[in-house]
Amino acid sequence: MFKQKNYVALGAVFLVAVVLLSLPTRATARLKLAIGSWFLPLFGLASAGQQLPADLADNLLPRRELLKEVNDLRRENQQLKSQAVQTETIRRENDQLRALFYLQRQSPWHLKLANVIMRDPANWWRTVRIDRGSMQGLTNNLPVLSADGCLIGRISSVGLTDSQVVLIGDHSCRVSALVENGTRDMGVITASDPLDTSLVELAYLASNVNLKPNQTVVTSGLGGIFPRGIPIGRIADFRPVEYGLYTEARIKLDANLGSLEQVWVLFQ
């Protein structure tokens, strides 16, 4: 029976071969095209399967190169952060310098810029040292202003290349002051609370003063040291003293005495 099946299959193959050989040329070409279109997807899939490992091998980077790229990106990120910090620092310095030179152009006084090089760590002494001295024309009792033009004190001693500044609020730095209100009330800036360097006392005000919080206080020009009109601060609060004979007020200073870096020395 097995041989009989072989004979049948062989006969069928022979018959197909005879039929194909007897077909016209055009019909044979069409038949080949049809058979090829059936098997073409299988051939393409097999080719793609062989090409895929090669493409993956080309596209995947070694682990060492990936780690190197990650480290390069991290360094670049850190460098950009550092540049951003430097840019912000330069911007602040430029703004400060523009403010300083603007003050110098607008002020009617002759000003000389100085750097703070030392300060006493004990707040109650209220002194700083600047890098200008007698060689730069400084003398005792010259007024000293903050970078934005607010009163901070006066020169108390002068060396050849540096000087000491006693700050407002110290017992040895009294300032005649004027409240810019309707009655132009006047008093004297005296000592301040040693625990809060931002406040000073305005004493010897009349009992009938017309004070209100946030009123501006400037130098009065009396006393011969500080010219009139230098900003000092603003009224924080006030109270009667000596059984109502006088009034004392606390002044919130415009200048931050704890963060002085550059100051103006005022020549009259």
C-alpha positions as CSV (number, residue, x, y, z in Angstrom):
1,M,0.0,0.0,0.0
2,F,2.9,2.3,0.8
3,K,4.4,1.7,-2.6
4,Q,1.1,2.4,-4.3
5,K,0.9,5.8,-2.6
6,N,4.5,6.5,-3.8
7,Y,3.5,5.7,-7.4
8,V,0.4,7.9,-7.2
9,A,2.6,10.8,-5.8
10,L,5.2,10.3,-8.5
11,G,2.5,10.2,-11.2
12,A,1.0,13.4,-9.9
13,V,4.4,15.1,-10.0
14,F,5.0,13.8,-13.5
15,L,1.6,15.0,-14.6
16,V,2.2,18.5,-13.1
17,A,5.6,18.7,-14.8
18,V,4.0,17.7,-18.2
19,V,1.3,20.3,-17.8
20,L,3.8,23.0,-16.9
21,L,6.0,22.2,-19.8
22,S,3.1,22.3,-22.2
23,L,1.9,25.7,-21.0
24,P,2.6,28.8,-23.1
25,T,5.5,31.1,-22.0
26,R,3.2,33.9,-20.8
27,A,1.1,31.5,-18.7
28,T,4.3,30.0,-17.1
29,A,5.5,33.5,-16.2
30,R,2.2,34.4,-14.5
31,L,2.3,31.1,-12.5
32,K,5.8,31.8,-11.3
33,L,4.8,35.3,-10.2
34,A,1.8,34.0,-8.3
35,I,3.9,31.3,-6.5
36,G,6.5,33.9,-5.6
37,S,4.0,36.3,-4.1
38,W,2.8,33.5,-1.8
39,F,6.3,32.9,-0.4
40,L,7.7,36.5,-0.5
41,P,6.4,37.5,3.0
42,L,8.0,34.4,4.5
43,F,11.3,35.3,2.9
44,G,11.0,38.9,4.1
45,L,10.3,37.8,7.7
46,A,13.2,35.5,7.7
47,S,15.5,38.3,6.4
48,A,14.3,40.7,9.0
49,G,14.8,38.2,11.8
50,Q,18.4,37.8,10.6
51,Q,19.0,41.6,10.4
52,L,17.4,42.5,13.8
53,P,20.3,41.3,16.0
54,A,22.8,43.2,13.8
55,D,20.8,46.4,14.2
56,L,20.5,46.0,17.9
57,A,24.2,45.5,18.2
58,D,24.8,48.7,16.2
59,N,22.4,50.8,18.3
60,L,23.2,49.6,21.8
61,L,26.1,51.4,23.4
62,P,28.6,49.7,25.7
63,R,27.9,50.3,29.4
64,R,31.2,52.2,29.8
65,E,30.2,54.7,27.1
66,L,26.8,55.2,28.8
67,L,28.4,55.9,32.2
68,K,30.8,58.3,30.6
69,E,28.0,60.3,29.0
70,V,26.1,60.4,32.3
71,N,29.2,61.7,34.1
72,D,29.7,64.3,31.3
73,L,26.1,65.5,31.7
74,R,26.4,65.7,35.4
75,R,29.6,67.8,35.2
76,E,28.0,70.1,32.6
77,N,24.9,70.5,34.9
78,Q,27.2,71.5,37.8
79,Q,29.1,73.9,35.7
80,L,25.9,75.6,34.5
81,K,24.7,75.9,38.1
82,S,28.0,77.5,39.1
83,Q,27.8,79.9,36.2
84,A,24.2,80.9,37.2
85,V,25.5,81.7,40.8
86,Q,28.3,83.7,39.4
87,T,25.9,85.6,37.1
88,E,23.6,86.4,39.9
89,T,26.6,87.7,42.0
90,I,27.8,89.9,39.2
91,R,24.3,91.3,38.7
92,R,24.0,92.2,42.4
93,E,27.4,93.9,42.3
94,N,26.5,95.8,39.1
95,D,23.3,97.0,40.7
96,Q,25.2,98.1,43.8
97,L,27.8,100.0,41.8
98,R,25.1,101.7,39.7
99,A,23.4,102.8,42.9
100,L,26.7,104.1,44.3
101,F,27.6,106.1,41.2
102,Y,24.0,107.4,40.9
103,L,24.3,108.7,44.5
104,Q,27.6,110.3,43.7
105,R,26.1,112.2,40.7
106,Q,23.0,113.4,42.5
107,S,24.5,114.4,45.9
108,P,25.7,118.0,46.3
109,W,28.4,116.8,48.8
110,H,31.9,115.6,47.9
111,L,31.9,111.9,48.7
112,K,34.7,109.4,48.8
113,L,34.0,105.6,48.7
114,A,35.6,103.3,51.3
115,N,35.5,99.6,52.2
116,V,34.8,98.2,55.6
117,I,37.8,96.1,56.5
118,M,37.1,95.3,60.2
119,R,34.3,95.6,62.8
120,D,34.3,95.1,66.5
121,P,32.6,91.7,67.3
122,A,31.0,93.3,70.5
123,N,27.9,95.1,69.3
124,W,27.9,97.6,72.3
125,W,31.1,99.2,71.0
126,R,29.5,100.1,67.6
127,T,32.6,100.7,65.6
128,V,34.0,99.7,62.2
129,R,37.3,100.3,60.4
130,I,37.5,101.5,56.8
131,D,40.4,101.4,54.3
132,R,40.8,105.2,54.0
133,G,43.0,107.4,56.2
134,S,44.9,110.7,56.3
135,M,46.7,109.9,53.1
136,Q,43.3,110.1,51.4
137,G,42.4,113.3,53.1
138,L,40.3,112.0,56.0
139,T,40.1,113.8,59.3
140,N,38.1,113.4,62.5
141,N,34.4,114.0,62.7
142,L,33.7,113.6,59.0
143,P,30.2,112.1,58.5
144,V,29.9,108.6,57.1
145,L,27.0,107.3,55.1
146,S,25.8,103.9,54.0
147,A,26.1,102.8,50.3
148,D,22.6,104.2,49.7
149,G,23.2,107.5,51.4
150,C,21.8,107.0,54.9
151,L,23.7,108.2,58.0
152,I,25.7,105.6,59.8
153,G,28.2,107.6,62.0
154,R,31.3,109.7,61.9
155,I,35.1,109.3,61.7
156,S,36.4,109.0,65.3
157,S,40.1,108.4,64.7
158,V,42.3,108.5,61.6
159,G,45.5,106.6,60.7
160,L,47.6,106.9,57.6
161,T,45.7,104.3,55.5
162,D,42.7,103.4,57.6
163,S,40.2,105.1,60.0
164,Q,37.7,104.1,62.7
165,V,34.1,105.0,62.4
166,V,31.8,105.2,65.4
167,L,28.3,104.3,64.5
168,I,25.1,106.1,65.2
169,G,23.5,104.8,68.4
170,D,26.8,104.8,70.3
171,H,27.1,107.2,73.3
172,S,29.9,109.1,71.6
173,C,27.9,109.7,68.4
174,R,25.1,112.1,69.1
175,V,23.2,113.6,66.2
176,S,20.8,116.6,66.1
177,A,17.8,115.3,64.2
178,L,14.6,116.7,62.6
179,V,11.3,115.0,62.2
180,E,9.8,115.8,58.8
181,N,6.3,116.7,59.9
182,G,4.2,119.8,60.1
183,T,5.8,121.2,63.2
184,R,9.4,120.2,62.3
185,D,10.1,118.7,65.7
186,M,13.7,118.5,66.7
187,G,15.6,116.2,69.1
188,V,18.9,114.4,69.6
189,I,19.8,110.9,68.6
190,T,21.4,109.2,71.6
191,A,22.2,105.7,72.6
192,S,20.2,102.6,71.5
193,D,19.3,99.2,72.8
194,P,22.5,97.1,72.7
195,L,20.4,94.1,71.8
196,D,18.9,95.7,68.7
197,T,21.2,97.8,66.6
198,S,18.4,98.7,64.2
199,L,16.8,101.1,66.7
200,V,18.1,104.4,68.2
201,E,16.5,106.8,70.7
202,L,15.4,110.3,69.7
203,A,15.4,112.3,73.0
204,Y,14.7,115.8,74.2
205,L,11.6,116.3,72.0
206,A,9.0,118.8,73.2
207,S,6.0,117.5,75.1
208,N,3.6,118.7,72.5
209,V,5.2,117.1,69.5
210,N,3.1,115.9,66.5
211,L,4.6,112.5,66.0
212,K,3.2,109.6,64.1
213,P,4.7,106.2,63.2
214,N,6.6,106.0,60.0
215,Q,7.5,109.8,59.9
216,T,10.9,110.4,58.3
217,V,13.8,111.6,60.5
218,V,16.8,113.4,59.0
219,T,19.8,115.4,60.3
220,S,18.9,118.9,61.3
221,G,22.3,120.5,60.4
222,L,22.9,121.8,63.9
223,G,26.1,121.0,65.8
224,G,28.5,121.6,62.9
225,I,29.3,117.9,62.0
226,F,26.4,116.5,60.1
227,P,24.9,118.6,57.3
228,R,21.2,119.1,57.0
229,G,18.9,116.5,55.3
230,I,20.8,113.2,55.6
231,P,18.3,110.4,56.0
232,I,18.5,108.7,59.4
233,G,15.3,106.6,59.7
234,R,11.6,106.6,60.6
235,I,9.5,106.9,63.8
236,A,8.8,103.5,65.3
237,D,7.0,104.6,68.5
238,F,7.2,107.3,71.2
239,R,6.3,107.9,74.8
240,P,6.3,110.8,77.3
241,V,9.2,111.0,79.9
242,E,10.1,113.0,82.9
243,Y,6.4,113.2,84.0
244,G,5.4,114.5,80.6
245,L,7.9,117.3,80.3
246,Y,9.6,115.7,77.3
247,T,8.9,113.0,74.7
248,E,11.2,110.3,73.5
249,A,10.8,108.3,70.3
250,R,12.4,105.2,68.9
251,I,13.8,105.5,65.4
252,K,14.1,102.6,63.0
253,L,17.3,103.2,61.1
254,D,17.3,103.2,57.3
255,A,20.8,101.7,57.2
256,N,21.6,98.2,58.3
257,L,24.6,98.6,60.6
258,G,25.2,94.9,60.7
259,S,25.9,94.4,57.0
260,L,28.1,97.3,56.0
261,E,30.5,96.5,53.2
262,Q,31.1,99.9,51.5
263,V,30.5,103.4,52.9
264,W,30.7,107.0,51.8
265,V,32.9,109.5,53.6
266,L,31.3,113.0,53.3
267,F,33.6,116.0,52.8
268,Q,31.9,119.4,53.2
